[in-house]
Amino acid sequence: MPILFICVYPCSHFMTTSSIDIIVPVWNKPFETRACLSAIIGHSPEARLIIVDNGSSRETELMLEEFSEPLGERGLFIKSERNIGLVPAINRGLARSDGAFAVILRPHVLVTNGWLEALTDVAGDTRVGIVSPVFSGSGASPLCAVNNRHDCSSLDTFTVSFSALLLKNEMRMQIGFFDEGMDSGEWCLTDYVRRAWSKGYRTCATSRSLLVCGQETVFGSEERRQGQARASWEIYLGQWGASRHYGVYFGPDTDVGPLIDAVETILEGSRQGHRFTLLLHHRQATEFHRCGFSCLHTGIDLVRLSRFMPQRALVRKLGALRGADPGMIIVRWNDDASAAGMEMAIPFAGMAAAIRGV
């Protein structure tokens, strides 16, 4: 059966002065969806709403039509005769968005007061193209690193969720839509974040926008989802290469001043999807926090070694990190940074060359 899209409200005159479009892909769950839409109208009256009905039941369709009708030019209702999948439905909504910002919002999410202003404030930085809120509730996304860093209201990230996401229009014009050949989760999203960074656009998360998530409905068999994720990972790997986890040790006597360029290299790597655990002596950790390095990226973790017997603490921490991630690569700043447990460490210059593709 062919896919039919019908613009129901307002049809031929979808033009307002709003610069923000909120795209809600819907498949059934009428009561949950109505609560989500009502919260959007209540907490973001300046935005216009694009509802994409992804082949829902007649009950849900009638509810959406009823909800859309009074919106007038503040709403657009797009109907598909069958469920075409989450990513294609989102792309259909994005294709009809002409605002400065497009926000994807799933029906299991409830927005709160000030949520949209917080996202657009962060997106006001010309270098930022994607902004994520953080989540609470029973179905909260794993994106919680911002909440764990109490001195950081926003920082760069490589982990985002289709539950809620702001996209800047000027960026979308350069990198296009989400890849419909990939999964509807991790690898489709990381590919998009990577494409954004390839054009110079950062991805940020802000704890100033906190949304409440219910349980998300999961479709299809676990076997099918895993197979799709593996295939998507292979596509990502072929396009961008593997993401690595680096454990970096600077040695006991290295001052923070000369490490500014090193931190820039680490930040560049984290924006490409690599993870970094920085093993710092007490004085170094204090200076890193003072300089704001703890608020650079969710993929950069600062580990403060014990002031007493720090070398023993280093060995224990390296053992724990390797146990949790056997593929982690140990990196030493220079030859003076060698210590027990670091016999296989690579030099920092080698890691930097790999990140820069030299």
C-alpha positions as CSV (number, residue, x, y, z in Angstrom):
1,M,0.0,0.0,0.0
2,P,1.4,3.4,-0.9
3,I,2.2,5.9,1.8
4,L,-0.1,8.8,1.9
5,F,0.7,12.0,3.7
6,I,-2.2,14.5,4.2
7,C,-1.8,18.0,5.7
8,V,-5.0,18.3,7.7
9,Y,-4.6,21.6,9.6
10,P,-4.1,24.2,8.3
11,C,-3.1,22.7,4.9
12,S,-2.1,25.4,2.4
13,H,-1.2,28.2,4.7
14,F,1.4,26.8,7.2
15,M,3.2,30.1,7.7
16,T,3.6,31.9,11.0
17,T,6.2,34.2,12.6
18,S,7.4,31.4,15.0
19,S,11.1,30.5,14.7
20,I,10.7,27.2,16.6
21,D,9.0,24.0,15.3
22,I,8.3,21.1,17.7
23,I,8.0,17.8,15.9
24,V,6.0,15.0,17.7
25,P,6.0,11.6,16.0
26,V,3.0,9.6,17.2
27,W,2.1,6.0,17.1
28,N,-1.0,5.2,19.3
29,K,-1.1,5.7,23.1
30,P,-3.7,8.5,22.8
31,F,-3.8,9.4,26.5
32,E,0.0,9.6,26.9
33,T,0.2,11.6,23.7
34,R,-2.5,14.1,24.7
35,A,-0.7,14.7,28.0
36,C,2.5,15.4,26.1
37,L,0.9,17.7,23.6
38,S,-1.0,19.6,26.3
39,A,2.2,20.2,28.2
40,I,3.9,21.5,25.0
41,I,1.1,24.0,24.5
42,G,1.2,25.1,28.1
43,H,4.9,25.5,28.4
44,S,5.9,26.6,24.9
45,P,3.2,28.9,23.5
46,E,5.7,30.6,21.2
47,A,6.4,27.5,19.2
48,R,4.4,25.8,16.4
49,L,3.5,22.1,16.5
50,I,4.1,19.5,13.8
51,I,2.3,16.3,14.6
52,V,3.3,13.3,12.5
53,D,0.7,10.5,12.9
54,N,2.7,7.4,12.0
55,G,-0.1,5.0,11.1
56,S,-2.0,5.2,14.4
57,S,-5.3,3.6,15.2
58,R,-8.5,5.5,14.5
59,E,-8.9,6.4,18.1
60,T,-5.6,8.1,18.2
61,E,-6.1,9.7,14.8
62,L,-9.4,11.3,16.0
63,M,-7.7,12.6,19.1
64,L,-5.0,14.2,17.1
65,E,-7.4,15.8,14.7
66,E,-9.4,17.2,17.6
67,F,-6.3,18.5,19.2
68,S,-4.9,20.0,16.0
69,E,-8.0,21.8,14.8
70,P,-7.9,24.8,17.2
71,L,-4.2,25.4,16.7
72,G,-4.8,27.0,13.3
73,E,-1.5,28.3,11.9
74,R,0.3,27.2,15.0
75,G,-0.1,23.5,14.0
76,L,0.5,21.1,11.2
77,F,-1.0,17.6,11.1
78,I,0.8,15.0,8.9
79,K,-0.9,11.6,8.5
80,S,0.7,8.3,7.2
81,E,-1.5,5.4,6.3
82,R,1.0,3.0,8.0
83,N,3.9,3.0,10.5
84,I,6.9,3.8,8.4
85,G,9.3,3.8,11.4
86,L,10.5,6.4,13.8
87,V,13.4,7.9,11.9
88,P,11.4,8.3,8.6
89,A,8.5,9.9,10.6
90,I,10.9,12.3,12.2
91,N,12.5,13.2,8.8
92,R,9.0,13.8,7.4
93,G,8.4,16.4,10.2
94,L,11.8,17.9,9.6
95,A,11.1,18.3,5.9
96,R,8.1,20.6,6.8
97,S,10.0,22.6,9.4
98,D,11.2,26.0,8.3
99,G,11.9,27.6,11.7
100,A,15.3,28.6,13.0
101,F,15.1,25.6,15.4
102,A,13.4,22.2,15.1
103,V,12.8,20.3,18.3
104,I,12.1,16.5,18.2
105,L,9.9,15.4,21.1
106,R,8.5,11.9,21.8
107,P,5.0,11.4,23.3
108,H,6.4,9.6,26.4
109,V,8.1,12.9,27.5
110,L,6.5,15.7,29.5
111,V,8.1,19.2,29.2
112,T,8.4,21.5,32.1
113,N,8.5,25.3,32.6
114,G,11.3,27.0,30.8
115,W,12.5,23.9,29.0
116,L,12.5,25.5,25.5
117,E,14.1,28.7,26.5
118,A,17.0,26.8,28.1
119,L,17.6,24.8,24.9
120,T,17.5,27.8,22.6
121,D,19.7,29.8,24.9
122,V,22.5,27.2,24.5
123,A,21.8,27.0,20.8
124,G,22.4,30.8,20.6
125,D,26.1,30.0,20.5
126,T,26.9,30.1,16.8
127,R,29.1,27.0,17.2
128,V,26.3,24.8,18.7
129,G,24.1,22.9,16.3
130,I,22.4,20.2,18.5
131,V,21.2,20.7,22.1
132,S,19.8,18.0,24.4
133,P,18.0,18.4,27.7
134,V,18.6,15.9,30.6
135,F,15.9,13.5,31.7
136,S,14.3,12.2,34.9
137,G,11.5,9.7,35.4
138,S,11.1,5.9,34.9
139,G,12.1,6.0,31.3
140,A,14.9,8.5,31.6
141,S,17.6,8.3,29.0
142,P,21.2,7.3,30.1
143,L,22.2,10.9,29.4
144,C,22.6,12.0,33.0
145,A,26.3,13.0,33.1
146,V,25.4,16.7,33.4
147,N,23.3,16.0,36.5
148,N,26.3,14.4,38.1
149,R,28.5,17.5,37.6
150,H,26.9,19.9,39.9
151,D,29.0,22.8,38.8
152,C,28.1,22.4,35.1
153,S,24.9,23.7,33.7
154,S,25.8,22.7,30.2
155,L,28.7,21.0,28.4
156,D,29.5,19.2,25.2
157,T,28.3,15.6,24.7
158,F,28.3,12.8,22.2
159,T,25.3,11.0,23.7
160,V,21.8,12.2,22.8
161,S,18.3,10.7,22.6
162,F,15.4,10.9,20.2
163,S,13.3,11.5,23.4
164,A,14.0,15.2,23.0
165,L,16.5,17.0,20.8
166,L,16.9,20.5,19.4
167,L,18.4,21.0,15.9
168,K,19.6,24.3,14.5
169,N,18.2,24.8,11.0
170,E,21.4,26.3,9.5
171,M,23.2,23.1,10.5
172,R,20.4,20.9,9.0
173,M,20.8,22.6,5.7
174,Q,24.4,21.5,5.6
175,I,24.1,17.9,6.9
176,G,20.6,16.8,5.9
177,F,18.3,14.4,7.5
178,F,18.8,11.4,9.8
179,D,20.0,8.2,8.0
180,E,16.9,6.0,7.5
181,G,19.1,3.0,6.8
182,M,20.4,2.9,10.4
183,D,18.7,2.1,13.6
184,S,16.3,4.4,15.5
185,G,18.7,4.8,18.4
186,E,22.4,5.0,19.3
187,W,24.1,4.6,15.9
188,C,21.7,6.8,13.9
189,L,22.2,9.5,16.5
190,T,25.9,9.2,16.9
191,D,26.3,9.3,13.1
192,Y,24.3,12.6,13.1
193,V,26.4,14.1,15.9
194,R,29.5,13.1,14.0
195,R,28.2,14.6,10.8
196,A,27.4,17.8,12.7
197,W,31.0,18.0,14.1
198,S,32.4,17.4,10.6
199,K,30.8,20.7,9.7
200,G,32.0,22.5,12.8
201,Y,28.9,22.2,14.9
202,R,29.0,21.2,18.6
203,T,26.5,19.0,20.4
204,C,25.6,20.2,24.0
205,A,23.5,19.0,26.9
206,T,22.0,21.4,29.5
207,S,20.7,20.6,32.9
208,R,18.7,23.8,32.8
209,S,16.2,21.9,30.6
210,L,14.9,18.9,32.6
211,L,12.2,16.7,31.1
212,V,10.2,13.9,32.6
213,C,10.2,10.6,30.7
214,G,7.7,7.7,31.0
215,Q,8.5,4.3,29.7
216,E,9.1,4.2,26.0
217,T,7.3,1.6,23.9
218,V,9.8,-0.8,22.3
219,F,8.9,-2.3,18.9
220,G,10.0,-5.5,17.3
221,S,11.9,-8.5,18.6
222,E,15.1,-8.2,20.6
223,E,16.9,-10.3,18.0
224,R,15.8,-7.9,15.2
225,R,16.8,-4.8,17.1
226,Q,20.2,-6.3,17.9
227,G,20.7,-7.2,14.2
228,Q,19.8,-3.7,13.1
229,A,22.1,-2.2,15.7
230,R,25.0,-4.4,14.5
231,A,24.4,-3.4,10.9
232,S,24.2,0.3,11.9
233,W,27.5,0.0,13.9
234,E,29.2,-1.4,10.8
235,I,27.9,1.5,8.7
236,Y,29.2,3.9,11.3
237,L,32.5,2.1,11.6
238,G,33.0,2.3,7.8
239,Q,32.2,6.0,7.8
240,W,33.9,7.3,10.9
241,G,36.1,4.6,12.4
242,A,36.1,3.1,15.9
243,S,35.6,5.1,19.0
244,R,38.3,4.5,21.7
245,H,38.6,4.8,25.4
246,Y,41.8,6.4,26.5
247,G,43.2,6.5,30.1
248,V,45.6,9.4,30.3
249,Y,48.3,9.8,33.0
250,F,50.4,13.0,33.1
251,G,52.8,11.9,35.8
252,P,53.2,13.4,39.3
253,D,55.3,16.5,38.5
254,T,53.6,17.9,35.4
255,D,52.1,21.4,35.8
256,V,48.7,22.2,34.4
257,G,49.9,25.2,32.4
258,P,51.7,23.2,29.7
259,L,48.7,20.9,29.3
260,I,46.4,23.5,27.8
261,D,47.1,22.2,24.2
262,A,46.8,18.6,25.5
263,V,43.3,19.4,26.8
264,E,42.3,20.9,23.5
265,T,43.4,17.6,21.8
266,I,41.4,15.6,24.3
267,L,38.3,17.8,23.7
268,E,38.7,17.4,20.0
269,G,38.8,13.6,20.5
270,S,35.7,13.6,22.7
271,R,33.8,15.5,20.0
272,Q,34.7,12.7,17.6
273,G,33.2,10.1,20.0
274,H,36.3,9.0,22.0
275,R,36.2,8.7,25.8
276,F,38.9,9.9,28.1
277,T,39.6,9.1,31.7
278,L,42.3,11.5,33.0
279,L,44.2,10.1,36.0
280,L,45.3,13.2,38.0
281,H,47.3,13.8,41.1
282,H,45.7,15.9,43.8
283,R,47.2,19.2,42.7
284,Q,46.5,18.6,39.1
285,A,42.9,17.7,39.8
286,T,42.4,20.8,41.8
287,E,43.8,23.0,39.0
288,F,41.7,21.1,36.3
289,H,38.5,21.8,38.2
290,R,39.6,25.5,38.8
291,C,40.1,25.9,35.1
292,G,36.7,24.5,34.2
293,F,38.1,21.3,32.6
294,S,35.5,19.2,34.4
295,C,32.7,21.0,32.4
296,L,34.2,20.4,28.9
297,H,32.5,17.2,27.7
298,T,30.5,14.3,29.1
299,G,33.1,12.0,27.5
300,I,35.9,13.4,29.7
301,D,36.1,12.0,33.3
302,L,38.6,13.4,35.8
303,V,39.8,10.9,38.4
304,R,41.6,12.3,41.4
305,L,44.3,9.9,42.8
306,S,44.7,9.6,46.5
307,R,47.2,12.1,48.0
308,F,48.6,9.3,50.1
309,M,50.4,6.5,48.2
310,P,49.3,7.9,44.8
311,Q,51.2,5.3,42.8
312,R,49.4,2.5,44.6
313,A,46.1,4.3,43.9
314,L,47.1,4.6,40.2
315,V,47.8,0.8,39.9
316,R,44.4,0.0,41.5
317,K,42.5,2.5,39.3
318,L,44.2,1.2,36.2
319,G,43.2,-2.3,37.2
320,A,39.6,-1.4,37.7
321,L,39.4,0.5,34.5
322,R,40.9,-2.3,32.5
323,G,38.6,-4.8,34.2
324,A,35.5,-2.7,33.2
325,D,36.9,-2.0,29.7
326,P,39.6,-4.4,28.5
327,G,40.0,-2.4,25.3
328,M,41.0,0.8,27.1
329,I,44.3,2.3,25.8
330,I,46.7,3.7,28.4
331,V,48.4,6.9,27.5
332,R,51.4,8.6,29.1
333,W,52.2,12.3,28.8
334,N,55.9,11.7,28.5
335,D,58.5,9.2,29.6
336,D,58.5,10.7,33.1
337,A,54.8,9.6,33.4
338,S,55.6,5.9,33.3
339,A,54.6,3.9,36.4
340,A,53.7,0.4,37.5
341,G,50.8,-0.9,35.5
342,M,51.7,1.3,32.5
343,E,54.1,-0.9,30.7
344,M,52.0,-1.0,27.6
345,A,51.2,2.8,27.6
346,I,51.4,4.7,24.3
347,P,52.9,8.2,24.2
348,F,50.4,11.1,24.2
349,A,51.8,12.3,20.8
350,G,50.8,9.0,19.3
351,M,47.3,9.3,20.6
352,A,47.1,13.0,19.3
353,A,48.2,11.9,15.8
354,A,45.5,9.2,15.7
355,I,42.8,11.7,16.7
356,R,44.0,14.2,14.2
357,G,44.2,11.6,11.5
358,V,47.9,12.3,10.9
